[in-house]
Structures are given as structure tokens and as C-alpha cells.
Amino acid sequence: MAITSSIATTSFSSCVGGEDYGMFMKKVQPLMNVKIGKAVRSRTMMGNINDGKGLFAPIVVITRNIVGKKRFNQLRGKAIALHSQVITEFCKSIGADQKQRQGLIRLAKKNGEKLGFLA
């Protein structure tokens, strides 16, 4: 027991005293030469996580290729606006408040993504 504590004390004191500094620097020096590059920031992608998936995705992709991306996005925007109006009118007829209406619109978007309408 006394031998163990004296060995621990000796190695600790020699390390603190600087006797092992040369050996320590030989081990640490290669680590100090490591170059750290500029942090890379990942781009946030605004896209559908189910892109290309869903029941209607193939039809949507074919239609987009035929009509053209610009015209397709115009048609999609009109369809989404029309659907939001239908949801709003439905909420007015049943007396739902603004928060419930927004929840229904979000639910419609999630369902559209899952079915492939937003592919």
C-alpha cells in the first residue's frame, strides 16, 4: 500500500515538477499541428420530406414536366388558395375559431405531403 502511494506521488510530482515535460510535448506536439478549417454551415432546404413519395407523386411530377415548373407552381398556388378558402368557409359554417382553422390548414398541408401532392 505504501509503495503504490509513493509511486503515485512520485509520478504526479515529477509530472508537475516538469521532469516529464519533454515526453509530454512529444506526445502532444502532433495534436497541436492539426489545422481547424472554417465551420461549414449546412443549408436549410425548404422542400418536401416525402419528395417523390406518395400515391399522387408520379402524376404530380409528370404534370410538372409537361406543363413547366413556372406554370405548374402557379396552378398549385391557385389550388392551395382555393382549398384554404374552402376550409375557411367550412370553419365559418361550423363556428370554429381562428386557431382551429389554422390547425385544419396545417393538417391539409401535412396530408398533401404524405399523399404526394407537394412532390
N, CA, C and O atoms as CSV, one atom per row, in Angstrom:
chain,resi,resn,atom,element,x,y,z
A,1,MET,N,N,0.815,-1.178,0.000
A,1,MET,CA,C,0.000,0.000,0.000
A,1,MET,C,C,0.868,1.254,0.000
A,1,MET,O,O,0.568,2.220,-0.702
A,2,ALA,N,N,1.905,1.242,0.758
A,2,ALA,CA,C,2.806,2.391,0.827
A,2,ALA,C,C,3.564,2.565,-0.477
A,2,ALA,O,O,3.871,3.687,-0.881
A,3,ILE,N,N,3.869,1.445,-1.140
A,3,ILE,CA,C,4.596,1.519,-2.407
A,3,ILE,C,C,3.722,2.165,-3.475
A,3,ILE,O,O,4.192,3.005,-4.243
A,4,THR,N,N,2.469,1.781,-3.523
A,4,THR,CA,C,1.560,2.330,-4.512
A,4,THR,C,C,1.400,3.830,-4.341
A,4,THR,O,O,1.433,4.576,-5.320
A,5,SER,N,N,1.227,4.276,-3.104
A,5,SER,CA,C,1.042,5.707,-2.883
A,5,SER,C,C,2.321,6.482,-3.182
A,5,SER,O,O,2.255,7.621,-3.644
A,6,SER,N,N,3.475,5.889,-2.927
A,6,SER,CA,C,4.715,6.600,-3.232
A,6,SER,C,C,4.945,6.669,-4.738
A,6,SER,O,O,5.485,7.657,-5.235
A,7,ILE,N,N,4.541,5.633,-5.470
A,7,ILE,CA,C,4.672,5.653,-6.931
A,7,ILE,C,C,3.736,6.709,-7.509
A,7,ILE,O,O,4.113,7.477,-8.394
A,8,ALA,N,N,2.525,6.733,-7.000
A,8,ALA,CA,C,1.570,7.723,-7.489
A,8,ALA,C,C,2.056,9.122,-7.170
A,8,ALA,O,O,1.949,10.024,-8.001
A,9,THR,N,N,2.589,9.310,-5.974
A,9,THR,CA,C,3.091,10.625,-5.593
A,9,THR,C,C,4.299,11.010,-6.419
A,9,THR,O,O,4.437,12.161,-6.834
A,10,THR,N,N,5.192,10.030,-6.662
A,10,THR,CA,C,6.389,10.311,-7.444
A,10,THR,C,C,6.025,10.692,-8.873
A,10,THR,O,O,6.536,11.683,-9.395
A,11,SER,N,N,5.142,9.914,-9.516
A,11,SER,CA,C,4.804,10.225,-10.899
A,11,SER,C,C,4.032,11.535,-10.990
A,11,SER,O,O,4.209,12.291,-11.946
A,12,PHE,N,N,3.184,11.811,-10.012
A,12,PHE,CA,C,2.452,13.072,-10.015
A,12,PHE,C,C,3.392,14.251,-9.801
A,12,PHE,O,O,3.312,15.265,-10.495
A,13,SER,N,N,4.281,14.097,-8.829
A,13,SER,CA,C,5.194,15.201,-8.535
A,13,SER,C,C,6.190,15.417,-9.668
A,13,SER,O,O,6.567,16.555,-9.951
A,14,SER,N,N,6.621,14.337,-10.320
A,14,SER,CA,C,7.564,14.514,-11.421
A,14,SER,C,C,6.879,15.155,-12.619
A,14,SER,O,O,7.492,15.935,-13.348
A,15,CYS,N,N,5.603,14.825,-12.819
A,15,CYS,CA,C,4.857,15.437,-13.908
A,15,CYS,C,C,4.651,16.918,-13.634
A,15,CYS,O,O,4.828,17.753,-14.520
A,16,VAL,N,N,4.275,17.236,-12.403
A,16,VAL,CA,C,4.052,18.623,-12.036
A,16,VAL,C,C,5.373,19.382,-12.026
A,16,VAL,O,O,5.438,20.543,-12.431
A,17,GLY,N,N,6.421,18.716,-11.561
A,17,GLY,CA,C,7.728,19.364,-11.476
A,17,GLY,C,C,8.355,19.618,-12.821
A,17,GLY,O,O,9.296,20.408,-12.901
A,18,GLY,N,N,7.891,18.997,-13.877
A,18,GLY,CA,C,8.400,19.273,-15.200
A,18,GLY,C,C,9.391,18.260,-15.707
A,18,GLY,O,O,9.969,18.460,-16.775
A,19,GLU,N,N,9.611,17.184,-14.987
A,19,GLU,CA,C,10.585,16.186,-15.432
A,19,GLU,C,C,10.098,15.461,-16.687
A,19,GLU,O,O,10.908,15.072,-17.528
A,20,ASP,N,N,8.793,15.279,-16.818
A,20,ASP,CA,C,8.244,14.572,-17.975
A,20,ASP,C,C,7.737,15.537,-19.054
A,20,ASP,O,O,7.025,15.120,-19.967
A,21,TYR,N,N,8.092,16.796,-18.960
A,21,TYR,CA,C,7.587,17.793,-19.893
A,21,TYR,C,C,8.004,17.491,-21.327
A,21,TYR,O,O,7.206,17.648,-22.252
A,22,GLY,N,N,9.243,17.060,-21.518
A,22,GLY,CA,C,9.732,16.751,-22.865
A,22,GLY,C,C,8.946,15.609,-23.484
A,22,GLY,O,O,8.552,15.683,-24.648
A,23,MET,N,N,8.714,14.548,-22.709
A,23,MET,CA,C,7.954,13.407,-23.207
A,23,MET,C,C,6.504,13.826,-23.472
A,23,MET,O,O,5.894,13.400,-24.453
A,24,PHE,N,N,5.971,14.653,-22.595
A,24,PHE,CA,C,4.601,15.143,-22.762
A,24,PHE,C,C,4.477,15.940,-24.059
A,24,PHE,O,O,3.507,15.762,-24.797
A,25,MET,N,N,5.430,16.804,-24.346
A,25,MET,CA,C,5.375,17.617,-25.552
A,25,MET,C,C,5.528,16.786,-26.815
A,25,MET,O,O,4.938,17.110,-27.846
A,26,LYS,N,N,6.322,15.707,-26.744
A,26,LYS,CA,C,6.459,14.833,-27.911
A,26,LYS,C,C,5.122,14.189,-28.259
A,26,LYS,O,O,4.815,13.981,-29.433
A,27,LYS,N,N,4.335,13.875,-27.245
A,27,LYS,CA,C,3.026,13.254,-27.489
A,27,LYS,C,C,1.996,14.286,-27.936
A,27,LYS,O,O,1.128,13.985,-28.756
A,28,VAL,N,N,2.087,15.481,-27.408
A,28,VAL,CA,C,1.082,16.496,-27.677
A,28,VAL,C,C,1.374,17.291,-28.943
A,28,VAL,O,O,0.439,17.781,-29.576
A,29,GLN,N,N,2.618,17.434,-29.328
A,29,GLN,CA,C,3.008,18.258,-30.470
A,29,GLN,C,C,2.266,17.896,-31.759
A,29,GLN,O,O,1.794,18.802,-32.446
A,30,PRO,N,N,2.141,16.605,-32.120
A,30,PRO,CA,C,1.391,16.307,-33.355
A,30,PRO,C,C,-0.054,16.778,-33.285
A,30,PRO,O,O,-0.642,17.132,-34.307
A,31,LEU,N,N,-0.623,16.784,-32.105
A,31,LEU,CA,C,-2.004,17.235,-31.968
A,31,LEU,C,C,-2.118,18.746,-32.116
A,31,LEU,O,O,-3.166,19.249,-32.523
A,32,MET,N,N,-1.083,19.457,-31.801
A,32,MET,CA,C,-1.106,20.913,-31.878
A,32,MET,C,C,-0.986,21.409,-33.315
A,32,MET,O,O,-1.328,22.559,-33.589
A,33,ASN,N,N,-0.510,20.576,-34.240
A,33,ASN,CA,C,-0.340,20.970,-35.632
A,33,ASN,C,C,-1.583,20.719,-36.477
A,33,ASN,O,O,-1.566,20.955,-37.685
A,34,VAL,N,N,-2.645,20.249,-35.865
A,34,VAL,CA,C,-3.872,19.977,-36.597
A,34,VAL,C,C,-4.521,21.304,-36.970
A,34,VAL,O,O,-4.730,22.164,-36.115
A,35,LYS,N,N,-4.837,21.464,-38.244
A,35,LYS,CA,C,-5.473,22.689,-38.714
A,35,LYS,C,C,-6.981,22.533,-38.614
A,35,LYS,O,O,-7.550,21.508,-38.989
A,36,ILE,N,N,-7.588,23.547,-38.113
A,36,ILE,CA,C,-9.035,23.546,-37.991
A,36,ILE,C,C,-9.582,24.438,-39.084
A,36,ILE,O,O,-9.268,25.626,-39.151
A,37,GLY,N,N,-10.411,23.849,-39.946
A,37,GLY,CA,C,-10.960,24.586,-41.071
A,37,GLY,C,C,-12.127,25.454,-40.649
A,37,GLY,O,O,-12.564,25.428,-39.498
A,38,LYS,N,N,-12.611,26.207,-41.583
A,38,LYS,CA,C,-13.750,27.081,-41.358
A,38,LYS,C,C,-14.997,26.233,-41.133
A,38,LYS,O,O,-15.193,25.219,-41.803
A,39,ALA,N,N,-15.821,26.642,-40.208
A,39,ALA,CA,C,-17.042,25.900,-39.918
A,39,ALA,C,C,-17.945,25.909,-41.141
A,39,ALA,O,O,-18.139,26.947,-41.775
A,40,VAL,N,N,-18.484,24.770,-41.458
A,40,VAL,CA,C,-19.368,24.639,-42.606
A,40,VAL,C,C,-20.803,24.648,-42.095
A,40,VAL,O,O,-21.177,23.856,-41.229
A,41,ARG,N,N,-21.585,25.545,-42.640
A,41,ARG,CA,C,-22.981,25.647,-42.234
A,41,ARG,C,C,-23.837,24.934,-43.272
A,41,ARG,O,O,-23.762,25.224,-44.466
A,42,SER,N,N,-24.641,24.009,-42.803
A,42,SER,CA,C,-25.488,23.287,-43.742
A,42,SER,C,C,-26.625,24.192,-44.193
A,42,SER,O,O,-27.123,25.020,-43.431
A,43,ARG,N,N,-27.014,24.021,-45.415
A,43,ARG,CA,C,-28.093,24.830,-45.963
A,43,ARG,C,C,-29.431,24.263,-45.516
A,43,ARG,O,O,-29.637,23.050,-45.479
A,44,THR,N,N,-30.317,25.161,-45.182
A,44,THR,CA,C,-31.669,24.759,-44.839
A,44,THR,C,C,-32.431,24.580,-46.138
A,44,THR,O,O,-32.502,25.487,-46.967
A,45,MET,N,N,-32.991,23.413,-46.297
A,45,MET,CA,C,-33.720,23.139,-47.524
A,45,MET,C,C,-35.214,23.225,-47.254
A,45,MET,O,O,-35.748,22.552,-46.372
A,46,MET,N,N,-35.856,24.050,-48.018
A,46,MET,CA,C,-37.296,24.166,-47.914
A,46,MET,C,C,-37.887,23.229,-48.954
A,46,MET,O,O,-38.094,23.613,-50.105
A,47,GLY,N,N,-38.144,22.052,-48.559
A,47,GLY,CA,C,-38.677,21.098,-49.503
A,47,GLY,C,C,-39.520,20.073,-48.794
A,47,GLY,O,O,-39.625,20.055,-47.568
A,48,ASN,N,N,-40.099,19.249,-49.572
A,48,ASN,CA,C,-40.960,18.214,-49.049
A,48,ASN,C,C,-40.110,17.035,-48.603
A,48,ASN,O,O,-39.287,16.532,-49.368
A,49,ILE,N,N,-40.310,16.592,-47.365
A,49,ILE,CA,C,-39.541,15.443,-46.891
A,49,ILE,C,C,-39.986,14.160,-47.586
A,49,ILE,O,O,-39.242,13.180,-47.622
A,50,ASN,N,N,-41.189,14.167,-48.133
A,50,ASN,CA,C,-41.705,12.997,-48.841
A,50,ASN,C,C,-41.592,13.176,-50.347
A,50,ASN,O,O,-42.395,12.629,-51.103
A,51,ASP,N,N,-40.592,13.945,-50.787
A,51,ASP,CA,C,-40.445,14.244,-52.204
A,51,ASP,C,C,-40.346,12.953,-53.007
A,51,ASP,O,O,-39.475,12.120,-52.755
A,52,GLY,N,N,-41.245,12.795,-53.974
A,52,GLY,CA,C,-41.239,11.612,-54.824
A,52,GLY,C,C,-41.968,10.428,-54.211
A,52,GLY,O,O,-42.030,9.358,-54.816
A,53,LYS,N,N,-42.520,10.608,-53.023
A,53,LYS,CA,C,-43.258,9.523,-52.366
A,53,LYS,C,C,-44.731,9.903,-52.324
A,53,LYS,O,O,-45.088,11.071,-52.475
A,54,GLY,N,N,-45.542,8.947,-52.127
A,54,GLY,CA,C,-46.973,9.208,-52.024
A,54,GLY,C,C,-47.716,8.689,-53.240
A,54,GLY,O,O,-47.137,8.465,-54.303
A,55,LEU,N,N,-48.991,8.509,-53.056
A,55,LEU,CA,C,-49.845,7.942,-54.087
A,55,LEU,C,C,-49.908,8.804,-55.351
A,55,LEU,O,O,-49.899,8.280,-56.465
A,56,PHE,N,N,-49.971,10.117,-55.176
A,56,PHE,CA,C,-50.147,11.011,-56.319
A,56,PHE,C,C,-48.846,11.629,-56.826
A,56,PHE,O,O,-48.872,12.407,-57.780
A,57,ALA,N,N,-47.730,11.307,-56.220
A,57,ALA,CA,C,-46.450,11.911,-56.595
A,57,ALA,C,C,-46.089,11.698,-58.069
A,57,ALA,O,O,-45.665,12.651,-58.721
A,58,PRO,N,N,-46.240,10.492,-58.619
A,58,PRO,CA,C,-45.887,10.323,-60.043
A,58,PRO,C,C,-46.725,11.201,-60.974
A,58,PRO,O,O,-46.206,11.747,-61.947
A,59,ILE,N,N,-48.008,11.334,-60.678
A,59,ILE,CA,C,-48.887,12.172,-61.506
A,59,ILE,C,C,-48.460,13.636,-61.405
A,59,ILE,O,O,-48.436,14.355,-62.404
A,60,VAL,N,N,-48.124,14.067,-60.193
A,60,VAL,CA,C,-47.703,15.453,-59.970
A,60,VAL,C,C,-46.409,15.738,-60.727
A,60,VAL,O,O,-46.279,16.787,-61.358
A,61,VAL,N,N,-45.455,14.816,-60.667
A,61,VAL,CA,C,-44.160,15.013,-61.333
A,61,VAL,C,C,-44.338,15.044,-62.854
A,61,VAL,O,O,-43.739,15.885,-63.525
A,62,ILE,N,N,-45.139,14.155,-63.394
A,62,ILE,CA,C,-45.382,14.128,-64.845
A,62,ILE,C,C,-46.063,15.421,-65.288
A,62,ILE,O,O,-45.694,16.009,-66.305
A,63,THR,N,N,-47.055,15.857,-64.521
A,63,THR,CA,C,-47.752,17.095,-64.855
A,63,THR,C,C,-46.799,18.280,-64.813
A,63,THR,O,O,-46.849,19.145,-65.688
A,64,ARG,N,N,-45.929,18.331,-63.803
A,64,ARG,CA,C,-44.959,19.429,-63.697
A,64,ARG,C,C,-44.013,19.430,-64.898
A,64,ARG,O,O,-43.660,20.494,-65.407
A,65,ASN,N,N,-43.603,18.244,-65.352
A,65,ASN,CA,C,-42.697,18.158,-66.502
A,65,ASN,C,C,-43.385,18.574,-67.802
A,65,ASN,O,O,-42.754,19.168,-68.676
A,66,ILE,N,N,-44.661,18.268,-67.930
A,66,ILE,CA,C,-45.395,18.610,-69.153
A,66,ILE,C,C,-45.720,20.100,-69.195
A,66,ILE,O,O,-45.480,20.767,-70.202
A,67,VAL,N,N,-46.264,20.616,-68.101
A,67,VAL,CA,C,-46.742,21.995,-68.060
A,67,VAL,C,C,-45.596,22.990,-67.916
A,67,VAL,O,O,-45.683,24.111,-68.417
A,68,GLY,N,N,-44.547,22.599,-67.250
A,68,GLY,CA,C,-43.449,23.515,-66.958
A,68,GLY,C,C,-43.516,23.945,-65.495
A,68,GLY,O,O,-44.594,24.055,-64.911
A,69,LYS,N,N,-42.350,24.183,-64.924
A,69,LYS,CA,C,-42.285,24.437,-63.487
A,69,LYS,C,C,-43.001,25.735,-63.095
A,69,LYS,O,O,-43.719,25.766,-62.095
A,70,LYS,N,N,-42.811,26.798,-63.868
A,70,LYS,CA,C,-43.411,28.087,-63.525
A,70,LYS,C,C,-44.938,28.002,-63.548
A,70,LYS,O,O,-45.603,28.382,-62.585
A,71,ARG,N,N,-45.477,27.507,-64.640
A,71,ARG,CA,C,-46.945,27.389,-64.778
A,71,ARG,C,C,-47.504,26.414,-63.748
A,71,ARG,O,O,-48.581,26.640,-63.196
A,72,PHE,N,N,-46.780,25.338,-63.489
A,72,PHE,CA,C,-47.216,24.347,-62.519
A,72,PHE,C,C,-47.323,24.967,-61.123
A,72,PHE,O,O,-48.295,24.725,-60.407
A,73,ASN,N,N,-46.315,25.771,-60.738
A,73,ASN,CA,C,-46.344,26.412,-59.424
A,73,ASN,C,C,-47.491,27.422,-59.319
A,73,ASN,O,O,-48.058,27.608,-58.242
A,74,GLN,N,N,-47.830,28.071,-60.430
A,74,GLN,CA,C,-48.979,28.973,-60.435
A,74,GLN,C,C,-50.275,28.202,-60.194
A,74,GLN,O,O,-51.113,28.601,-59.387
A,75,LEU,N,N,-50.417,27.096,-60.908
A,75,LEU,CA,C,-51.619,26.266,-60.732
A,75,LEU,C,C,-51.691,25.695,-59.318
A,75,LEU,O,O,-52.760,25.658,-58.707
A,76,ARG,N,N,-50.560,25.258,-58.811
A,76,ARG,CA,C,-50.527,24.699,-57.453
A,76,ARG,C,C,-50.912,25.771,-56.435
A,76,ARG,O,O,-51.663,25.500,-55.498
A,77,GLY,N,N,-50.400,26.978,-56.619
A,77,GLY,CA,C,-50.738,28.078,-55.712
A,77,GLY,C,C,-52.224,28.386,-55.718
A,77,GLY,O,O,-52.823,28.618,-54.668
A,78,LYS,N,N,-52.818,28.386,-56.909
A,78,LYS,CA,C,-54.263,28.625,-57.015
A,78,LYS,C,C,-55.051,27.519,-56.327
A,78,LYS,O,O,-56.036,27.787,-55.639
A,79,ALA,N,N,-54.619,26.283,-56.514
A,79,ALA,CA,C,-55.319,25.149,-55.897
A,79,ALA,C,C,-55.218,25.212,-54.369
A,79,ALA,O,O,-56.191,24.947,-53.663
A,80,ILE,N,N,-54.032,25.566,-53.867
A,80,ILE,CA,C,-53.855,25.666,-52.419
A,80,ILE,C,C,-54.709,26.803,-51.863
A,80,ILE,O,O,-55.321,26.654,-50.805
A,81,ALA,N,N,-54.756,27.937,-52.564
A,81,ALA,CA,C,-55.573,29.069,-52.115
A,81,ALA,C,C,-57.051,28.706,-52.105
A,81,ALA,O,O,-57.772,29.038,-51.164
A,82,LEU,N,N,-57.500,28.021,-53.156
A,82,LEU,CA,C,-58.895,27.581,-53.222
A,82,LEU,C,C,-59.226,26.643,-52.064
A,82,LEU,O,O,-60.278,26.763,-51.436
A,83,HIS,N,N,-58.320,25.712,-51.790
A,83,HIS,CA,C,-58.548,24.748,-50.707
A,83,HIS,C,C,-58.591,25.455,-49.360
A,83,HIS,O,O,-59.394,25.098,-48.497
A,84,SER,N,N,-57.737,26.451,-49.174
A,84,SER,CA,C,-57.751,27.225,-47.930
A,84,SER,C,C,-59.066,27.983,-47.782
A,84,SER,O,O,-59.594,28.089,-46.675
A,85,GLN,N,N,-59.605,28.514,-48.886
A,85,GLN,CA,C,-60.901,29.194,-48.841
A,85,GLN,C,C,-62.020,28.234,-48.459
A,85,GLN,O,O,-62.910,28.586,-47.684
A,86,VAL,N,N,-61.975,27.036,-48.998
A,86,VAL,CA,C,-62.979,26.029,-48.658
A,86,VAL,C,C,-62.905,25.701,-47.173
A,86,VAL,O,O,-63.935,25.589,-46.507
A,87,ILE,N,N,-61.700,25.547,-46.656
A,87,ILE,CA,C,-61.528,25.254,-45.229
A,87,ILE,C,C,-62.047,26.422,-44.393
A,87,ILE,O,O,-62.704,26.206,-43.374
A,88,THR,N,N,-61.759,27.664,-44.812
A,88,THR,CA,C,-62.227,28.845,-44.094
A,88,THR,C,C,-63.752,28.906,-44.070
A,88,THR,O,O,-64.347,29.172,-43.026
A,89,GLU,N,N,-64.381,28.663,-45.210
A,89,GLU,CA,C,-65.847,28.673,-45.273
A,89,GLU,C,C,-66.437,27.568,-44.393
A,89,GLU,O,O,-67.455,27.772,-43.731
A,90,PHE,N,N,-65.805,26.422,-44.391
A,90,PHE,CA,C,-66.264,25.325,-43.547
A,90,PHE,C,C,-66.177,25.717,-42.073
A,90,PHE,O,O,-67.096,25.454,-41.298
A,91,CYS,N,N,-65.073,26.342,-41.698
A,91,CYS,CA,C,-64.886,26.760,-40.295
A,91,CYS,C,C,-65.915,27.813,-39.900
A,91,CYS,O,O,-66.413,27.807,-38.774
A,92,LYS,N,N,-66.239,28.728,-40.836
A,92,LYS,CA,C,-67.274,29.725,-40.547
A,92,LYS,C,C,-68.629,29.072,-40.342
A,92,LYS,O,O,-69.391,29.468,-39.461
A,93,SER,N,N,-68.927,28.069,-41.161
A,93,SER,CA,C,-70.242,27.425,-41.070
A,93,SER,C,C,-70.416,26.617,-39.788
A,93,SER,O,O,-71.535,26.490,-39.291
A,94,ILE,N,N,-69.348,26.077,-39.252
A,94,ILE,CA,C,-69.480,25.296,-38.004
A,94,ILE,C,C,-69.111,26.115,-36.767
A,94,ILE,O,O,-69.234,25.631,-35.642
A,95,GLY,N,N,-68.660,27.352,-36.974
A,95,GLY,CA,C,-68.343,28.228,-35.851
A,95,GLY,C,C,-66.981,27.965,-35.223
A,95,GLY,O,O,-66.792,28.229,-34.035
A,96,ALA,N,N,-66.035,27.453,-35.990
A,96,ALA,CA,C,-64.683,27.197,-35.471
A,96,ALA,C,C,-63.908,28.514,-35.413
A,96,ALA,O,O,-64.088,29.392,-36.256
A,97,ASP,N,N,-63.050,28.633,-34.412
A,97,ASP,CA,C,-62.261,29.864,-34.274
A,97,ASP,C,C,-61.027,29.826,-35.176
A,97,ASP,O,O,-60.780,28.845,-35.877
A,98,GLN,N,N,-60.255,30.922,-35.139
A,98,GLN,CA,C,-59.074,31.093,-35.998
A,98,GLN,C,C,-58.025,30.006,-35.763
A,98,GLN,O,O,-57.424,29.502,-36.712
A,99,LYS,N,N,-57.809,29.654,-34.511
A,99,LYS,CA,C,-56.790,28.653,-34.177
A,99,LYS,C,C,-57.151,27.286,-34.761
A,99,LYS,O,O,-56.286,26.582,-35.282
A,100,GLN,N,N,-58.420,26.918,-34.674
A,100,GLN,CA,C,-58.856,25.637,-35.243
A,100,GLN,C,C,-58.735,25.653,-36.766
A,100,GLN,O,O,-58.373,24.646,-37.374
A,101,ARG,N,N,-59.039,26.801,-37.380
A,101,ARG,CA,C,-58.913,26.921,-38.835
A,101,ARG,C,C,-57.460,26.747,-39.264
A,101,ARG,O,O,-57.176,26.035,-40.227
A,102,GLN,N,N,-56.545,27.393,-38.554
A,102,GLN,CA,C,-55.127,27.241,-38.878
A,102,GLN,C,C,-54.674,25.795,-38.698
A,102,GLN,O,O,-53.873,25.290,-39.484
A,103,GLY,N,N,-55.182,25.136,-37.669
A,103,GLY,CA,C,-54.852,23.726,-37.452
A,103,GLY,C,C,-55.322,22.857,-38.602
A,103,GLY,O,O,-54.616,21.940,-39.023
A,104,LEU,N,N,-56.527,23.144,-39.118
A,104,LEU,CA,C,-57.046,22.370,-40.256
A,104,LEU,C,C,-56.221,22.605,-41.519
A,104,LEU,O,O,-55.975,21.676,-42.288
A,105,ILE,N,N,-55.794,23.857,-41.730
A,105,ILE,CA,C,-54.966,24.151,-42.908
A,105,ILE,C,C,-53.626,23.441,-42.797
A,105,ILE,O,O,-53.139,22.894,-43.787
A,106,ARG,N,N,-53.018,23.437,-41.610
A,106,ARG,CA,C,-51.753,22.711,-41.413
A,106,ARG,C,C,-51.941,21.213,-41.635
A,106,ARG,O,O,-51.092,20.555,-42.236
A,107,LEU,N,N,-53.047,20.688,-41.149
A,107,LEU,CA,C,-53.337,19.266,-41.343
A,107,LEU,C,C,-53.500,18.948,-42.831
A,107,LEU,O,O,-53.033,17.910,-43.301
A,108,ALA,N,N,-54.159,19.836,-43.566
A,108,ALA,CA,C,-54.321,19.633,-45.010
A,108,ALA,C,C,-52.962,19.617,-45.704
A,108,ALA,O,O,-52.742,18.824,-46.620
A,109,LYS,N,N,-52.045,20.496,-45.270
A,109,LYS,CA,C,-50.708,20.524,-45.867
A,109,LYS,C,C,-49.961,19.223,-45.581
A,109,LYS,O,O,-49.333,18.654,-46.474
A,110,LYS,N,N,-50.031,18.758,-44.339
A,110,LYS,CA,C,-49.349,17.504,-43.986
A,110,LYS,C,C,-49.911,16.333,-44.779
A,110,LYS,O,O,-49.160,15.485,-45.262
A,111,ASN,N,N,-51.224,16.286,-44.912
A,111,ASN,CA,C,-51.843,15.206,-45.693
A,111,ASN,C,C,-51.463,15.306,-47.166
A,111,ASN,O,O,-51.243,14.285,-47.817
A,112,GLY,N,N,-51.382,16.520,-47.695
A,112,GLY,CA,C,-50.961,16.712,-49.080
A,112,GLY,C,C,-49.536,16.234,-49.313
A,112,GLY,O,O,-49.224,15.658,-50.355
A,113,GLU,N,N,-48.663,16.482,-48.318
A,113,GLU,CA,C,-47.282,15.996,-48.431
A,113,GLU,C,C,-47.241,14.481,-48.426
A,113,GLU,O,O,-46.537,13.867,-49.228
A,114,LYS,N,N,-47.998,13.880,-47.517
A,114,LYS,CA,C,-47.980,12.408,-47.420
A,114,LYS,C,C,-48.554,11.747,-48.677
A,114,LYS,O,O,-48.083,10.690,-49.097
A,115,LEU,N,N,-49.576,12.376,-49.274
A,115,LEU,CA,C,-50.177,11.795,-50.472
A,115,LEU,C,C,-49.387,12.083,-51.738
A,115,LEU,O,O,-49.632,11.465,-52.774
A,116,GLY,N,N,-48.444,13.012,-51.668
A,116,GLY,CA,C,-47.611,13.292,-52.826
A,116,GLY,C,C,-48.067,14.473,-53.641
A,116,GLY,O,O,-47.545,14.687,-54.735
A,117,PHE,N,N,-49.024,15.257,-53.156
A,117,PHE,CA,C,-49.473,16.431,-53.909
A,117,PHE,C,C,-48.419,17.516,-53.953
A,117,PHE,O,O,-48.433,18.353,-54.856
A,118,LEU,N,N,-47.502,17.521,-52.993
A,118,LEU,CA,C,-46.462,18.553,-52.955
A,118,LEU,C,C,-45.121,18.029,-53.435
A,118,LEU,O,O,-44.073,18.566,-53.076
A,119,ALA,N,N,-45.154,16.975,-54.251
A,119,ALA,CA,C,-43.898,16.386,-54.749
A,119,ALA,C,C,-43.246,17.271,-55.764
A,119,ALA,O,O,-42.184,16.933,-56.287
